[in-house]
């Protein structure tokens, strides 16, 4: 996904969530969600407050998400312009 516009006081969150997530709640409220807040360069995880994570994205950056499964575990990785931001979970 490419960031084509940046709006002051707003940001883009990419990630994965449970199928039945309530989008009217904040992800730190115990929701089954893991994500990356692109321009703020923060990560969100189930029941966690946002915390620093990689470098901020800027206009025209491309953000990628990779979810890998290995037996009973999963690994979620975020990329910025095809470069690893950080591996999480």
N, C-alpha and C positions, 0 to 999 in steps of 0.2 A: 504494500500500500504506500502511495506517495503522498506526502503532506503538500497540498496545493495552496493552502491558505492558513494563516495563523490569526486568530481572533483574540484580542486582549481579554483577559480574565476567563478564558476558556482553554481547554486542552483536549487532547485525544487520548483515549485509553484503549489499548489493544490487549487481548488476552483470551483466556478460556473461562467458561463458567458452566455450572450445572444447567441442564435443559430448562428447569423450572425456576430460574433465578428471578427475583423481584427487582426489576430495574429502577424502582422508586426508592430503594434503600441504598445506603453507601456501602461499598464493598467491605469496609472494615467492620461492619455490623454482623459478622459471623456468616456471611454468604459464602457459598461454594464458588469462589472466584479467585483467579490469579492473573495479574496483568501488569502492564508497563504504562506509566503516564509519560507520554512521549516528550513534550516540550519541557516539562518539569524534571525529567530524568529521575523518576521515582518508581518504585515497585509497590504493588499492592498484593496482599495475600489474604487468604481466608482468616478473618479475625485479627489482622495486623493493621497498624497504622502505616501510612505511606512512608517510605524511607528512601534515601539516596540510592541510585542505581544507574551506573553508567554516565554517559554524556548526554546533555539535552539535544533533542532533535530540532532542526531548523527547517525553514522553507525549502522544499524540494527534496528533503531527505526521504529515503525509502525505508520503511519499517517492515521487518519480517518476523514471523513467529514460527517456531518449529516445535512440535509436540511429538516426542518419541516414546514408544512403549517397549519395555524390555521385561518380559515375564510379568511380575506383579507390580512393577514400578514404572513410573512415568517421569520424563524429564522435559521441562519447558525451557526453551531458549529464545531470546530476543536478539534481533540483528538490526543494525542501522547501516544502510548503504552496503549491505552484504558483509559487514564486519560484526563480529560477535560483540554485543553490548555486555552481556553477562549471562551465565547459565544459572538457572534458578529452579528449585524444587526437583 
